[in-house]
Amino acid sequence: MSISRHFKSTSYCFFKYKGCVNVKRSSYEKRPEKYFYEKLATKYNYNDAVSLFVSFYSYPANTSFFIADVQNTEFQDNFTQWERRIQSITFSFEQELITLKDTVTSFNDIFTSIDGNHPIIIQQLLGGFVSLETVCLLDKIIHFASNLDKSLESDFVWEILSLRIRKYSQFLNVQDIDKYKKIIISQFSS
């Protein structure tokens, strides 16, 4: 419940509240999905369960699910793909920058919204050519999302993506941000 609230709420932060949500025991006992939460607790340890739910929200098209969906094949495949993306995040970042480089004349063009349209980075994300991880890493480095919040303030799609970028970035444990800066420089200085 806390992961879902983290990704859907502007005020709730999974890390600030250490994954806790304010739910009375009696309310929890009445919830129809109680069985699924308890079954999940026997199958996964805490960290794996958190990763499982985070993996779901790492796909821009995914906005909500019922806890029973965790058992279906699509959800499990999504988790496996997410684990692969996280394990190869540096390689994927570099390859996706090559894709972005081929669509623009300068690095700044990637993040420029012209006439209220989505910039290239968002078009590529929505088209599935760039991962949310790459978008989040780029935002960690150059903080483009806050500028787009101003220029695309009435854009419903951007509002959802902006929240997703901010919330998902908190789960990306990137130790060496300078490594990603060097990759950007090497890709766009040639």
C-alpha positions, 0 to 999 in steps of 0.5 A: 500500500505504501509503494502505491501511495508513494507513486500516486501522492505528491505528499507521501514519501515512502522513504520519509515514512519508512514505508509505513501507512496509517491504517487501523488494524481493523480496517486492514482486516476488512480489506478484500486484498488482505489475503493477497498481502499475506500470501505475498509476505510468505513468498517474498522478503521485504526488500524483494516485495518493495522491488516487485512493486517499484518495478510495476511503477517503473513503466510509464503506462502502469498506473494502478493494479489490484494486489492479485495481479502480482500473481499473474505472468505479466506482472512477473515478466515485468519484474524480471525485465526491470531487474535486467534494466537495473543490472545493466543501467549504465549500458542501457543509459549509454545506448539510449543516449545514442538513440537520443543523439540521433534525433537532435542536433544538440543536447539541449534540444532533447529537453526543449518543449516547443509550442507546448509539445512534449520534448524529445525525451518525453516522446522517446519515453512514451514511444518506448525508445528510452527507459524511465531509468535514463530519464530519471538519471538525466533529470538527476544530472540536469534537473530538466523536469522542473523546467518542464513543470512550468512550460507544460503545466496544463498538460495532463500526460506530463503531470503524471510523468513528472510525478512518476519521474520524481517518485521513481528517482528516489528508488534509483540508488546511483552511487557515481553520478559523475560516471553518467555525466562522463557518458553524456559528455562522451556521447554529445561532444563527438 
